[in-house]
Amino acid sequence: MSSFLDRVFGRVKLGGWLAVAAPLIAVVFAVLITSAVLLAAGKAPVEAFTTLADYGTQPRTMALILNTSIGYYISALAVAIGFRMNLFNIGVDGQYRLAAVVAAGLGGAAVLPGVLNIILVVVCAMVVGALWAAIAGVLKVRRGVSEVISTIMLNAIATGIGSWLVSNYFGVLTGNDLGTRPIPDDAHVPGIPLIAGTSQLVNGFLVLAVVLGIAYWVVLNRTRFGFDLRATGKSESAAVASGISVKKMVVATMIMSGAVAGLSGMPELLGQSYKYSNNFPTGLGFTGIAIALLGRNNPVGMAIGALLWGFLDSSSDALQLLDISKEIVSIMQGVIVLSVIVAYELVHRYRVVAEQRRVSRQLAAPSEPEGAAA
Amino acid sequence: MKILYGMQRPDEGEIRINGSAAGFHTPADAIAAGIGMVHQHFMLADNLTVLENVVLGSEPRRGGIALDFAAARSRIKEISDAYGLGIQPDVAVEDLGVGDRQRVEILKVLYRGARILILDEPTAVLVPHEVDELFDNLRGLVSQGLTILFISHKLDEVLRVADAITVIRRGTTVATVDPKEVTARRLAELMVGSELPSPETRESTVTDVVALSVRDLTVRTPDGRAVVDGVSFDIHKGEVLGIAGVEGNGQAELVEAIMGMRPCTVASMTLDGTDIASWSTLRRRADGIGYIPEDRHRHGLLLESPLWENRILGHQTRRPNIKGIWIDRAGARADTRRIVEEYDVRTPGIDVDAAALSGGNQQKLIVGREMSGDPVLLIASHPTRGVDVGAQAAIWDHLRTARAAGLAVLLISADLDELIGLSDSLKVILRGRIVADVDPANVTPEQLGSAMTGAGEGA
C-alpha cells in the first residue's frame, strides 16, 4: 500500500471530482482561517477579500499575476518531476539561481547576436541547472547521500558561487547595484500584449511554460521513460524486479529536474530584468514545492496553483490600503499548503474504500481476504 | 500471533491468560498482561547501549524527570544473572553479535515483566552453535516458570526445544502433539496435509535442449556469509525443476541472482546457450525469462496503478506495450483484456487499480503477464501462495500447458504437493546448498519434508 508520503507527493492519483474537491476544500479552509486571523486583529475579512479580488481582476494586475506565475509554474514542474519518482529536489532554488548567474554572465558577454544569444542563454541555464542537480543525483547513487540533505547544502554553495562569480567575473556596478552586464536589447524576449486594457505586457516565456507543461505530461504518461519513472516512484522494489535500473533513473530524473529548474529563472532574466543582480527574485524553488504539492504534480493543477500564488502575491499590495499587513497573504498560502495535504489524505482514504466496494459489488461476490503475502 | 500481541483484533474467539479472559487492543495491553514478543527482525537501536535499548520506552524515573540509570542497570544485571543470559549493560548494541542481540531482545521483554514470551522464528538468523545457546537460555527461562511460544518452520528445532507442539496450516490448528511421541516425518506430514488435489503431470515433456544452465552460483551477504553456496543445475525445455526447501534456506536469493537483481558469483549462467551472467535484469527479462515473484505486492505489481499499466511492468521493452520510446496504450490495453479473458482474472475492467483485486486474481494477472511474449524460462516463486483453491488449480493448469509447449520452469514452493506434482525433477536446498536430488515420481511429501529439514541427513 502507498505510504503517507506517496500520497503527499502526489504519486498516488486521485480520480474524477475528488481531485478537484480536495484543493477547493483547502482553499475554503484557508479563507476561513485567514478570516479568523483578520478578525482577531480587528480587521474586516470580507472587505479584505473583496479588495484582493477587485485589485486582482484589474487588467494590469492580471498581467502581473501571469508574469509572476510563469516562473512559479516552471519551478513547480521541476519539483514535480522529482516528486513523481520519490526524489525530493529541494535544490530547485540553488539550481535556478546558479543557472541564472552563469547564463546572465554569458548573455551579457554577447558572444552571439540576437536570437542565437537567447538560445545560448537558455541552453546554458538548462545545462548549469542539470549539472548542479546531477551532483545530488550522483551522490545519492554512489554514496547513498539523501538528496534532501545534499540539495539543501548545494543551495548554500550555489549562493556562494553565484556571489563569487558576480563580484569577480561578471559584475558591473550600476549606481549601488552590483549585477551582471545587461543582456543586449537584441536578445530580449519580447512581451505579448495578451490582456486588453493595459499597457503591461505578458512575459513571452508564457509560451515556453505552456509547452513545458504539455511536454511534462506527454513524457510522463506516454513514454517508456515516464513509465519507468512513475513505476520507480510507486514501488522501487517492483521497479527493480521489472528490470528498471533505479540508479540510472535517479540520475536521469535529477538531471531533468535540474534542467527545468534552470529554465525557471529565464522569464525574469530574458523577459524582465535582463541581468542578474541583488534584486533577482529568490525563493522561487520553495514556492515551486508548495505549488507542486497543491497541484498534485498535475500539469493543469500546478498551473492553477501557480496562478493562485501569483494572484495572492501580486494583489497583496492592495491590502495596505486597508491598513492590513500584506503578510496576511503568507499566512493564507501556508494554511493552503497544510490543509491541502490534510484534504488530499481524507479524500484518498475515501477513494480507496469506495474503489474496493465498487469492485466487490461489481463482481457480485465478496472479495476474499488477502493471502499470506499481504 | 499478531492478535496475541495486540497488533490485530480477533474476529471471534477469546484469549485466556491463566484462566481469565483477556482482550488486547494494543501491544501495551499485551505487555501489561505479561506477554512479550521477540520479533524475527530485531528492533534495537544500534548506536545505543544495551542498557539504553532495554529501558527505551519504559525508563525508570527519579524525581519525576531524571532517568534512573543506576536502578535500571542493577535490574538488568539481576535479570541477566537470574536467567543466565550473560548480558553486559554498557556495551553498544552495534558491537554485539547476532546471538547477543537476540538475548538483549529477550531481556527487553523480561524487563517489562513478561511471563509469556512469543519468539517468532528466532533461529532464522542464528548459526548452529548460537541456536544451541539460545535453546539453553530458553530451557533456563522455562525452568524459572516462564511460558514460551516458539514459532518455527524448522521441525528438528521444534522437536528439540518444545514441550508441546501445535501444527497450524492455512490458519487452522491441525493437530497438537507431544514431541516425545512424534517424528520429524510425521510432523512434516501434518504440516503439508494430504487432502489437497495433487497437481499431477505425469506425462513427461522433457526435451534434451538445455534452457537454463547454472554452474557454481554463490550469493554472499554483505558480511560474507554464503546464503547460496555453489549451486549448479540445468533446466531443459519442457521441464519443471522444483526446488524444495524450508523457507529462508537461500531460495529467494537464488531466484534474485538468476534474475540479476542481486550480485552473485557464478562460474557460468547460460540461457538458450547464451551467457547471461553479465546481463541486466531488463535484458534477461527481454530475452525470455518470465518471473513470478515470491512477494507479488512488493515485486510483482504497482498496487495503485491500473491493471493495464501493470501489464507493462517488467515488459517495458516489448510489443504490444511499447512502440519505440512511446507507450502503446491501445496495444497494452488490448493485451490486458486478453490476459483477463484467458486467465480468468475476475475484475470489472482493466482500469481498476491492482490493489482492488483479490490475491488470487492479482496472481492470475501476473501469471498471464509473465507467460506472454513466449518466455524460454519461467521462474515461479511460490506461484500459488495466498491464493484461493480455484485460482491455484487454474495456475497449475497454465504451468502444465506452457510446459507441454516447451517452457522451462524453475519452481520454488513451500507446498510439497505442488512441488511433487508439478516437477519433473526435484532438488532439495538446505542452508544454501543443494543437498539432494529427488525423483518426484517416487517420493512422498514425508520423505521430502525430512530431506528439507535435514532430518534425513545421514539416514
Interface residues (C-beta under 8 A of the other chain):
Chain A: M1 S2 D6 V12 K13 N221 R222 T223 R224 F225 G226 F227 D228 R230 A231 K234 S235 S237 A238 V240 A241 S242 G243 I244 S245 V352 E355 Q356 R358 V359 Q362 L363 A365 S367 E368 E370 G371 A372 A373 A374
Chain B: M259 G260 M261 S280 T281 L282 R283 R284 R285 A286 Y291 P293 E294 D295 R296 H297 R298 H299 G300 L301 L302 L303 E304 S305 E309 I312 L313 G314 H315 Q316 T317 I322 I325 W326 I327 R329 R346 T347 P348 V352 D353 A355 A356 L357 S358 G359 G360 R385 G386 V387 D388
